[in-house]
Amino acid sequence: MTTRPTAQLAAFAAGLRFEAIPAAVVRKTEDLLVDWFGSALAGKGSRPVESITRFADSMGPAGAAANASAEVLVNRSQSSAYFAAMANAAASHVAEQDDVHNGSVFHPATVVFPVALALAQSLGSSGRQLLTAAVAGYEVGIRVGEFLGRSHYKVFHTTGTAGTLAAAATAGSLLELTAAQMQHAFGSAGTQSAGLWEFLRTAADSKQLHTAHAAAAGLMSACLARDGFTGAAQILEGSQGMAAGMSSDADAAKLTDGLGTRWATVETSFKFHASCRHTHPAADALLQVMQVNQLQPADLARVVTHVHQGAIDVLGPVVNPATVHQSKFSMGTVLALVARFGQAGLVEFEQHFNADATTALCKRVEMVLDAEVDAAYPRRWIGKVTVTTTDGRVLQGRVDEPKGDPGNTLSREEIAAKAHRLAAFSHAATPDEITRAMDGLWRIADCQKIGRLLEKTA
């Protein structure tokens, strides 16, 4: 049993201890936690997030009732770990500013930290236990995403599928599951993995449901395993497991690649623009061309983005975005906002995604498959654009590491500024509250018992 990839991955997650995690990985995990906190606050006021939060509030225990010690960030209520994780996972994925791991095309934070925070608050866990659980979740989820491959991502939203396993690993670590119990948790999580890209075609709300479900289902799977509930032993690589049903290019070797030596957590990228990550390389390349050549939006006659197939698969169906969220998956809209404002942030989307000037620029943008970019993907997300100006010049732009990638990362000052922007946009917390919370999160390893991040409202 222990030679099977699912079992090896489970044993790693169950056996991980804080002392075994390199200091650089701990520091990165703290940064990722603070970055996630900002994204979770940004979800306040979003219609689909508020809907899921109302559901969680109506189904979960209220106030100071027994087992209601987990914090729902957008409304500062308390609930069970299950429903708090569900609500916070939905909230942290709507602004499109949560982190992403390139090689797995997976957003770890939005399914890992909601579970880590909710369960740690419920159990009275220490900061070190929370960080250890988060690293276990990142390492497992990233490897499952890499294992499922590019064919999986063409149809399935990896954060909803691999994310269920990541959430189970996170919860299982905090619950101190044995390796065998963790394997059962993976089996139960994998059989509940779900999330399809079809929602993009009609601007549906499903993306937030994907993360809410993944976080809650993963947590439930770990709790059930602790109680003796069994799951499929080879849920990942088995003949009727996830790969069999969800992938045509799965590689089981990726499940155990460098366990304990390669820390995939530090490979995770921060998101600078508030849009689908597939748009970021081209956006940065366009900014480069415009800055170097001192171009204005009116100078752009045509912009060709040279992209990988994954970008075409996800962004291609979004032709005429009808909502703010759908517009974040429109290459033309994102590049139009970048050209007009120098960035594609929450305010730019909210106020200008369907403005006449944005729409006019959007129509001048097209995507074409590029062999070099496609060959490098998903390990590297290269940005290449060809810009034709209104006076006939043809200009090339190229970015090998978009802003936020490990080689072009955000500093702690930039992460803090981003969190302040996100909270200010949603009015979820005051600047002083954000500063106090971030100070605590960056020192969370010294915390003996995880408490609330924000004060209750009157």
N, C-alpha and C positions, 0 to 999 in steps of 0.2 A: 504493500500500500504506500509506503513512504517514498518509493521511487517514482510514483506517478506525479506529474506536474501539479495537479490540484492539491495533492497532499503536501508536496514540498512548499508550495506557496502558503498553505494554511499553517504549516509548522513554523515558517518564518514569521508570519504575522503574530502567531500565538507566543512565540519565543522572544520577540523583540523587546529589549529593555533600553531604558534611557541611556544608560552608561555605554551602550554599544553604538550609539548614534554619534557620528563626528560632530564637533562643535560647529563647523560650517553648515552642516545640515540643520542643526537646531536653530541657528540664526536665520537661515532661509525660511524655516517653518514659521518662525515668529513673524517674519515679514509677510509671508503668505496669509497668516492669520489676521494681521492688521488690514491687509488689502481686502480680504474677504469681508471683514467687519464693515468696511465702507460700502461695499457692494450690497450687503444685506440691508443696511440702512436706506440705501437708494431705492429699495423696493417699496418703501412706504408710499401709499397713495396710488400705486399701480392697480388698475382694475382687476386683472387676474390674480395678483398677489393678495389683494384684499379679499377676493372671493375664497381663495384657498384658506386664508387666515380665519375668515368667518366660519368656514367649515370646521377647521381645527378647534376653534373656540367653542363651537356648539357641541362638538363630540367629546372634547377632552374635559378633564376636571377643571374647575374654575377657582380663581383666587388662591387662598391658602389651604385648599383642601389637600388631603393626603395624596402624595405622589404628584403634586403640582408645583414643583420647585424649579422647573426649566423655563427659561426666559424666551418669550416671543418678542423679537427685537422691534418690529415695526409698530407695535401698539403697547409694548412694555407690560403685557399681561404675563401670567404664569400658567403653565399647563404641564401635562405629562411630557416626558422626554420624547415620546413618539410624536405627539402633535406639535410640539415646539420644533423638533427637527424638520417636520414636514413644512411648517410655515416658513421657517428661516431658510430652508433650501429653495423654496419658491421665490422668496424675496431677493436672494442673492444672485439670481440668474436672469433677472429681467432687464437690468441696466446694460447688460452685455459688457461689463467691465471686470468680471471675475476672471481668474487666471486660466491658463491653458498650457497643456503639455504638447509640444509639437508632434513628437513621434507617435503618440497614441491618439492624437486629435481629441483630447479629453480635457474637460474642465474639472479638475479634482476638488477645488476648494468648496464648490457649491453643494457637494454631496458629502464631503468629509467633515468640514468644520461644523455644520449644523448638528450632526450626530455627536461629534466630540464635545461641543459646548453643552448641548442639552443633557447628554448622559452624565458628563462630569458634574454638572450642577445638581443633577438628581442623586448621584452617588456620593457627592462630596469628595470627588477625586482631586488630586493635586495637579498643579500646572505641568509637572514633569510627566505625569500619567496622560494628561491631555495631549501633550506634544508627541509622546511616544505613539499614542493611538492614531494621531493625525499622520505621522510618518508611515505607520503601517498601512493606513488607508491609501495614501498617495502611492506607495510602492506597489501595492496590490492592484489598485485601479489602473495605474499607468501600464503595468505589464499585461493586464487583461485587455486593455485597449490595443496595445501593440500586437498581441496574440490574434485578436479578431481581424485585424488587417484592413486594407483599403476597401475591399469588396463589402465589408460589413458597413462601413461608414457611408457608402453610397445610398443605402436605404435606411439604416438605423442611426439614431442619435446616440453616439457612444457614451455620452455622459449619462444617459438614461439606462444604458445596458451595463457597461463596465462599472458605472457608478454604483449600482446596487451591490456589487462585490466589494467595492471600496468602502461603502458605508458599513457593510457587514464586518469587514476587517477592523474598521475603526471602533465599532461597538464591541466587537469581540475582544479587542485589546483591553478596553476599559472594564469589561466584565470578567477579565482574566480567564478566558476560555482556554481549555487544553487544546493541543493540536488537533485531536480527534473532533472535539466540539467545534472548533473553527472550521474544519472541513465540512461538517454538517451544516454550519451556518452558510458557507459558500454554496452548498448544494441548494439550500432553500432560497438564497438570494438569487442564484443564477436562474432558477426556474421561474422567477418573477421578473426577470430583466425585460425591459420594454422601452420603446421610444422610436417613433417613425418620423421621417422628415416631411411627410405629406402635409403636415399642418402649414408649412410655409406657403403653399399655393393659395390658400384662402385666408391667410393672416389669422389663423386660429391661435388659441391660448395654450396649446399643448406643451410648449417648451418648459413653462414653469411647472406644469404637472409632471413632466419627466423627472425633474430634479426632486420635487416634493415626494413623488412615489419612490424614487431610488433611495433617498435618505431614510424614509420611513420603513420601507420594505427591508432594507439592509439591517436596520436597528432591530426590527421585529425578528428577523432571521437569527440574529445573534442571541437575542433573549430566548427564543424557542430552543436553540441548541443548548443553552445552559440548562434548560428544563428537561433535556433528554430527547427533544424532537430531532428526528434524523432527516438528512438531505442526501441527494445523490452524491456518491463518492467521487465520480469523475464528471462533474457538471460542466467542466470546461472542454475537456478533450475527448469525452466519451462518445460512443457511436451515435447516440441520440442527445448529445449535449449541446451547449451553446454554439460551438464552432460548426457542428453538423447542420444546425438549423439556421445559422446567421452569417456564415462566411464561406467563401470559396478559396480563400488564400491564407487560412489560419496557419500559424507556425507555433507549435507547442513549445519549442525551445525558448521562445521569448517570455514565457511565463516564469521561468526560473533564471533568466539572464542576470548574472552577477548579484544574486541575492546576498545582501550583507557587504558587498564590496562596491557595486555600482549603485549610487544613491540617486535614483531617478527624480526624487523630490527637488534636487537643486537644478535640474534641467527645466523646471517649469518656468513659463514666461508670464510676466504681468501684461495687462492690456492697457494701452495708452488711449486709443480711440474707443468710443462707446459703441462699438459695432462688432459684427461677426469677425473673428480673427482672420478669416480668408481675405478680407478687404484690406487689412493693415499693411502688408508688404507693398501693394500697389499704391496705397495712400501715401506711405512714406516716400516711395520713389517719385510720385508726382510732386510732393512737397519739395523734394530735392531739386527737380527740374525747374520748378517755379522760382525757388530761392536763388539758385545759381544764375538763372537767366533773367531774373527780375521780371517775371511774367505776372500779369493780372488775369483774373478769370475771363475777361473779354478777349484775351489773346489766344484762348484755347479753341481751336477749330475742331480738333479730334484727339481723343486719348485712347490708345490701344493698351490694354493691360495684358501682359503675357503671364498666364497663370497655369497652375496645375489642374488636373481633372477634378479633384475634390472641390475646388472653388466653383467650377462650372456646375457640378452636380448639385451643390447646395444653393449657390446664388442664382444659377440660371433660371429657375422657375419664377423668380421675383422680377417681374417686368414692369408693373405699374403699382408700386407699393401703396397700400391704402391706409396703413397705420404707422405710427412712429416705430413700433417694434419691427414690423415687416420691412420698413425702410432701412433698418440696420443690416439687412441681408441683401441690399441692392448695391452692387458695385458702383453703379452710376451715381446713386444718391450720396454714398459715402465720399466718393471722389469729388463730387460737386461741392459738398460742404467743406471738405478740406481745401479745395481751391478758393472758396469764398472766404473762409474764416481761419485757415491755418490749422484747423483741428476739426474733428467730428465728435464733439462732446455732447453731453446730455442736453444742454441748453440749445445747441445748434440743431439737434434733431427735433426737439420739442417745438421750436419756434420756426424752423425753416425747411423741414424735410419736404414739404409739398409747395414751397413758394415757387413762383413763376421762374425766378432766376435759377433756383436749384433744379427744377424740372428741365429747363432749357439746357443746362450743362449736362445733366444726367443723360440726355439723349445723344450726346456727343461721345459717350464712353462705350467701349465694347470690350469683351473678353475674348482672347484667343488662346488656344492650348499651346504651350511652349514646351518643347522636348526637354530642355535643360532644367527648367523649373519643375516639370513633372517628375523627372528622374530623381531630383533632390528631395522631393516631398515624400513622406512627411517629416523626415529628420530635419530638413532645412526648408524654410519658407522664404524663398527668394522673391523679391519684388522687382519687376521690370515693367517699364512703360515706354511707349513711343508716343511723343506729343507732336502733333502738327499744329503750328501756329497759324493765325489768320493772315500773317504776311508770308506764309509759305515755308518757314523753317521746319525741319524735322529734327527733333531733339530726343535723346535717349536718357532714361534714368534707371538706376539700379541700386537696390539696397539688399545686402546679403544677410543682415540681421536687423529686422524691424525693431523699433523702439519697444523695450520691455523684454526682449529675448535675453538669455543669460549673458551673452557677450555684449549686450547693449541695454543693461538692466536699469530699473528704477532705483534710485538711492532711497534711503529711509526718509529723507526730507521730501522727495517726490511722492513716495507712498503716502506720507502724512498729508501732503497738500491734496492729493487725489481723494483721500477719505473725507477731508473737510469739504471738498467740492461736492461729493456725492451726498453727504448729509445735508449740506445747505440746499441742494436742489430739491430734496424731498421733505425738508423741514423735520427730519426725524430726530435731530439732536442739536443742541447748541454747540458753538465752537468750544466752550469750556468743557462740556460733557465729552466731546470727541477727544479732546486733548487728554483728559483724565483717563478715559478708557484706553486710548492707545498707549499711554505711559504704563498702564498696568499690563497690557497685552505684550509689550516688548520686554517685560520683566516677569512673564508668567511662569517661567521655570522656577522662580523663587516662591511662587504661591503655594501655600500648603492645602488650601481648600478653595475650589473655584466657586465664586459667588456671582452676583449680578454684574453685568457690564454697564448698565444704565440704571439710574434711579427710577423708581416707580413714579408715575404721574399721580397727581392728587385725584 
